[in-house]
C-alpha cells in the first residue's frame, strides 16, 4: 500500500510540473502538457487504489468458487457428514 501511495503522489507531482511549467516543451514525440495530464490521471488512480478499503475474503480453491456459483454450501454439507459418522 505504501508503494502505491508514494507512486501516486510522485505521478501527480511530476504531472503537475509537466503540465504547468513545461506545457510547450517537446521531448521526442510528446509535449509536456498532455503528458502531464496523463500522469496526473494515472497518479489519481493509484492513490484511489492505495487508499480504498479492501475486503478480502479467504481465498478458496476452484471447487469452492464453483460451489458458490451453483449455490451449494460445501462447508455446511461437510459438517453434517462429519457429525453423522
Secondary structure, 3 states (H helix, E strand, C coil): CHHHHHHHHHHHHHHHHHHHHCCCCEECCEEHHHHHHHHHHHHHHHHHHHHCCCCCCCCCCHHHHHHHHHCCCHHHHHHHHHHHC
